[in-house]
Amino acid sequence: MPRAVSLFSGCGGFDWGATQAGVNIIWANDNNRNAGAAYQALFPDVEFIQMDVRKVATFPDADILIGCYPCTGFSLAARRRWKERGERDLRANEGNFLYEEFLRALGQVQPRYLFVENVRGMHSAEGGWFLEEQIRVYSELGYRVKSAVLNARDYGLAQTRQRLFLVGVHTGVEDFEYDFPAPTHGKEGGPAFQTLEDVIGDMPEWPDGEYCEAEFHGHYLTRNRKRAWDQQSYTIVADSHHVPLHPIGEPMVFVEKDKWALQGNENRRLSWRECARIQGLPEDALKVIETVDARYKAAGNAVPPIFGEVLLGPIVAHEGGLAVAEEVGEVAVA
């Protein structure tokens, strides 16, 4: 069973999926107290270090390094500064310390494989330069790197969440070429896309104390927030005030550019528990988090487990094949 070290682990969404694929998470880190509590509820046997990653002196050896580092360093303001200064190296720019810490861990862990998740916008930011720069650096460190933008609904979630993934295979792994798994849902002859009805249709329509009841402010109404029962949800976000609407009631209507209107009286945001389900998270793990807002944040920041499962599957299959081959070789020699 391949062993993995996980950085910026959040509440453990990606890692949970990786374990379903057959990966053994041996060590994880995040600096958020609430996310850490949820992670430890999911993985009581994993060594979890809750602190600023910059204060972590050493990382254990492992076959896989997982790093869903936040995109703070790729913000619009940061991009402007980079452009003005003419700097063309991610490691030379302020605001990218999380990326730098991933590189530091990479040097210590020396994994055979690396996995990185980030926002879809990374693919197009500055004409793709930010993505190309990461690929360049990882390549210089000895990894064959591929990238892809994947949509969660293509793999069985009732959500049109799109994320960018980087997968690196060390050049020392000579007999393996990584390919991103093909979509499992929505193809002719295969299972249909999951819908909101499929995933949350059995849940209470008005769960007391589980959803944000704040006013629908002007920014919230700048775009459509409601999908129907037979559709997939918009992306689940971390801010409780901005999560999509529950499909109950009438659809929103377009008024003019950047202005939509609610109809009827049956309008509420998705509950934190519904968000967890739509993300594919084991929802009971989030119950250890004390506040509703913090539960929303943990759910929205999580990488859906299905991504961890489908992306790590080919690695587990390959490593399992190597183990079998080694055992057969030992028997033959004996």
ABEGO torsion letter per residue (X at the ends): XBBBBBBGAEAGAAAAAAAAAGBBBABBBBABAAAAAAAAAABAABBBBBBBAAABABBBBBABBBBBBBAAAABAAAAAAAAAAGBABAAABBGAAAAAAAAAAAAAAGBABBBBBBBAAAAABGGGAAAAAAAAAAAAAGBBBBBBBBBAAAAGBBBBBBBBBBBBBBAABAABBBBBBBBABGBBGBBBBBBAAAAAAABBABBBGABBABBBBAAAAABBABBBAABBBBBBBABAAABBBBABEBBBBBABBGBBBBBEABBBBBBAAAAAAAAGBBAAAAAABABAAAAAAAAAABBBAAAAAAAAAAAAAAAAAAAAAAAAAAAAAX
